[in-house]
Amino acid sequence: MDSFLVFSQFPEGLLGKLQIRKSGKVELRDIILDVSEGAAFSFLQQLVSVHLSGGRSGHMMVLGNVHHKLVLSPDFQSLLRQKAAQQP
């Protein structure tokens, strides 16, 4: 059985960079993604960074307002083709 990483198991830092190809495909590492615009919203949303320093205390920093949302999902057809090509 394959083991999968849980988000909390990722090391601190950047997860990766989105690479946009001339063809319009978008990749994160080696995974091709379908990208679409998220649902519009009519209220203020802010992106924050929270650093807990043990217990229930810590620091929170507002990184900025969210103006647009993107929905990224794996291109499953591409993943299945890659998996099929790897099998003997």
CORWO-V470732 format. One record per run of one state. SS is the DSSP state (2 for helix, 1 for strand, 0 for the rest). FROM is the first residue (numbers start at 1). LEN is the number of residues. If there is no record, write none. Layout:
# CORWO-V470732
SS|FROM|LEN + SS|FROM|LEN
This chain:
# CORWO-V470732
0|1|6 + 2|7|3 + 0|10|8 + 1|18|3 + 0|21|5 + 1|26|3 + 0|29|2 + 1|31|7 + 0|38|8 + 1|46|7 + 0|53|5 + 1|58|8 + 0|66|4 + 1|70|5 + 0|75|1 + 2|76|11 + 0|87|2
